[in-house]
């Protein structure tokens, strides 16, 4: 889309038009033109207001042949579905209008999820018109019983609005899951996608918290929720996906390289599965480092308490009335303990040798 600020010939203005307050150029006679956007501008030099019109081209639906070629769908597969191209074009045109009402609910959920403490960042998208038609076709190819029509596509396609909440550590999902369950009305159980090799205890956590665990053939990991959004009395289905930052990275690269046109490409599949395992290992390493940090902080606190205890112990020893040689021997033992690197062994020796005797 571009601004036009001067008079142009009919040929030059094909699909566009511009005008000034007192000399408006009408939109050219062109089937591709739809609507306009107006911007008032005050020009100080000439002390006048100008109004600029922008007409944008109305992109038409591709022909069936163009569409199938673009989305790598075989003509024979399409013909077997029994779908009528003209009916799909009606859905395309209807969705172009309906799509405009989906932005506000998407932004509302985006803003809400951004406030959840464990959410690192949020993304959203509104499915474009051609991808809606593609999905209807692919669903019908996969399952001939699928029946998506102009009357029911808004209900049947539950991911017209997609919101993705990304978190850093695997266990962060629990807090996000609890928030979604308490905040939104869900349609059915959330689905936890996992791959072969994932730990059973992780799957048990998903199931315990109300998810349906489904193994994904291509290693995809994510938790999917279908919720009913009601924003300003407007209802629509929204798919919320929750995953780690490493799962997101793998998914985006896999989607860019393979989905949905090269799903069975052997070379891509092999290397992306290696990448998938690395992403899973990175998640485990992230969890390990987080727990290590907690343990180190705990040891730091315990070590501080230990040093304080040793000081008190030394004071009591000095005031105990023991012989100097006994005090010296005990202090040497304490000094050895202080130099121990393994704090757990220090605690064991300290408790066993000194606590019972001197601190009552």
N, C-alpha and C positions, 0 to 999 in steps of 0.2 A: 504494500500500500504506500502511496506517495502523495505529498502535497502538491497541488497545482496552483500557481500564483500568477499566471498570465493567460491571455486568450490563446486558444489553440484551435487548430482545424478539427473538422469532424473526425478525420482519421486519427489524429493525435489523441483525441479525447475518448477513443473507443474504450468503453468500460469505466470511464471517469468523467467528471464534470467539475467545473469550478465557477465561481461568480463573485461579484462584489455587491455591495448593498444596493446600488442603483442600477447595476447592469448584470443581471443574473443570466448565466449561460445554462440553458436547460440541459438536463441529462440526455445524452444521445440515445436515439432509438436503438436499443441493443438488448436482447433477451438476457444477457449475462449481468446486467446492472440490477442491483437490489439495494434499496435503502441509502442513507447518507449520514454522515457525521458532521456536525457544524461547530465551528469554533469562532467566537467573536474575539476580535483583536482591536485594541484602540491604538491608533497610530498618532503619536504626539506631533509629528512633523506636519501632517495635513489636518490634524484635529478631526479625524473621521474614524468611524468604526468600519471594519471590513468583516465580512463573513465568508469563510471558505468552506466549500462543500467537498467532501471526499466520497466518491462512489466506489464501492469495492466490487470486484467481480464475484459473481455467484458461481462457485465451482459446481459444475454438473457432475452427476454420478457417471463413472466410467461405463463403457459398454461392457457387456458380459465377457466378451473375449479379452478386453483390456484388463478387467478385474481379475479374472482367473490367472492370467499371465503374471500380473503384478504380485499376487499372493500365492503363486505356485500351487494352484489347485487344478487337478486334472479335470478336463471337460467330462470325461466318462464318469468320474466320481460325482461331479455336480449333477449330471443328468440322472443318476441313480437315486438321488435324494428326492426327486419329484418337486423340488422348489421351483417357483415361478419367478423369473428375474424381475418382472414388472412389480410383483408383490414386495420383493426386497427393496426395490427403488422407492416404493411408498413408505416403507419403514425408514429408509435413509432420509427422506424429506421430512417425515414426522419427527425423527430424532434430532434433526438440525434445530428445530424449534424447541423441543423439550430440553435439549442439552443446555440451553441458556439458563434454565432454572436450577441447574445442578451445582453451579459455582458457589452460591452462598452456603448451602449445607456442607459442601466440602471444606470451605474455609472455616466454618464454625467448628467442625470436628478437628481440623488441623490445629486451630488455636487452643482448643480444649486439651488435646493430647500433649501439646507442647508444655503444658503446665505440670504434667506428671513428672515427679522427681527423677525417676529412673529412665525416662525417655531422653535419648541423646539428641535426636533430631527427627523431624517429621517431613514427609513428602506427600503430595496428593496429585492426582490426575483425573481428568474427565475423559472417558474413552471417546475417541473420535468416530465419525460416522462410518467410515469404511471398515474400521476394526469391528464395529458392531455387526455389520453385514458378514464380514469374514467369520466371526465367531458363530453366527447363526448357521452358516454353511458347514463349518467344521463340526459343530455339534450334531448336525443332521447326518453328516458322513459317518461319524463315529457311532451314532445311535439313530437309526431310521425312525424310531418311535418319538424322537424329539419333535415337538410341535410348537415352534415359536412364530407368532403371527403379529400383525400390526396391533391387534387388540391386547396381547399379553406380553409383549417383549419387555416392557418396563418392569414387570414383575419377575419374569423368567430369567432375565439377565441381571444377576445380582451384583455385578462389578462395574456398572456404568460409572459409578464413582468409586475410586480406589484411594485409600489413605494408608500410608506405610509409616509405622512407628519403629525407629531403629534404637537399639540399646547396646551398651558396651559389653556387659558380662551376661553369660547364660542365665544366671539366677535372677537377673533384673526383671526377667519376663514375669515372674510371680507377682510382683507389685503392679505391673502394667495390666496383667490379666485380671487381678482383683478390681482394678479401677474400671476397666471396660465392663466387667460383669455388674458392677454397682451403678454404672452411669447410663448404659444403653440397653435398649430392648433387643435381644438377640433373636435371630431366626435359626433354630436348630443348634446343635452342638458346634463349638469351634473345632476346626480340623488342625491337628498337629502333624505336619508332614515330616518324615524322618527318612534316613537312608540306612541300608544294610550296614551293620557295624556300630551303630549308635548304641550307647550303653542302655541296658534295660532299666536301670534306676532312673534315667532321664525320662524314658517313656512312661514309667510308673507315675512320675510327678505330673506329667500331662494328663494322664487318665484320672488320677486322683483329683485333679482340679477341673474335671468335667469336659476334657477334650476327647475327641475321637482320633486315635493315632492311626495314621495311614502311611505305609511305606511308599516312597516315591521312587519310581524306576530309574530316574536320572540323578538321584542324590539331592534333590531340592529339599531344603529345610526352611520351615516357616510355620507360624501359627496364623490361621485365617479365621476371621469372625465375619459373619453377615449380620449387620444390625439394621434396624429401622430408624432412620433419622426423621425427626419431625421438627423442622425449622420454620418458624413463622407460618404454621399450619400447613406447610408443604411436606408431604411424606415421600420418602424415596429409600431404596435399599442402598447400603454402602458396604463395601468390603474393606475391612481393616486387616492389614497384614502386620505382624509383629515378628521381628527377627534381629539377630545380632548384626553388628557392623561387618563382620567377616562373611556371614551368610548373605548379606546384602551385596557385598563386593562380588562374590562368586556368582550370585544369581544374575546380577546386571551383566557381567561378562558372558555368562552362558547364554543369556537372552540375546545379547548383541551378536554373538557368533553363530548360534545354532537355532534358536527358537524363532518361528515354528517350522522353518523350511528345511533344516538340516538335522532333524532330531536323530536320525540313524546314521549320520556320517561317522564312520568308524574311527577316523583319526581324531576328529574333534571330540568325539565321545570319550575316547581313551584318555586324552590329555586333560580334558575338563574334569574327568573323574579323579585324576591325580590332583588337580587343583582343588577339587572339592574336599579331598582328604586333608590337604594342607590347610584349607580354611577351617575344617573341623579341629585339626591339631592346634591351630592358632587360637580358637575359642577355648580349648582346654588350657593352653598356656596362659591365656588372659585370666582365667579363673584361678589357676595356680598362683600367679603373681599377686592377685588380689588377696587370696588367703595367706600368702607369704607375708604380705604387708601387715595384715591383721595380727599374725603370729609374732612378727618382729616388734610391733607396737606393744603387744601383750608382754613379750619378754623384756622389752625396755622398761615397762612399768614394774614388772616383777623384779628385775635387776635393781631398779632404784629402791624398791622396798627391801630387797636383800641387803644392799649397802647400808641402809638405815638400821636394819636389824643388827648387822655386824658392829656398827658403831655403839649401839646400845649394849651389845654383848661385851664389847671391850670395856665399856664403863663399868659394867657389873663385875667383870673379872678383876678390874683394878681395885674395886671396893669390896672384894670378896674375902680378903684376909688370907688368901693363899700365899704360899711361899713364892719368892721372886722367881725361883727356877721354874715352878709350876706355871706361873703367869707367863713367863718367857716362852715356855714350850707351847702353851695354848695359843699365844699370839702368833707364833711361827706357823702353827697349823692353820690359823685364820688367814695368814698372809698367803699360804699356799692355795687356800680356797679362792681368795680374791683373784688370783692369777689363773684360775681354771677358765678355759674357754667355753666349756660346755656348762651352761647355766643350770641344766637339769641335774647334772651330777653334783654341782655346787649345792643345789637345794637339798638333795638327798643326804649329802655328807653333813651339811649344816644342821638339818633337822635331826639326823641320827646322833650326832656327836655333841651338839651344843644346846639345842633348844630345850630339851627336857631337863638339862642340868642347871642352866643359868637363867632361863626366862620362864617364870612360872606365873 
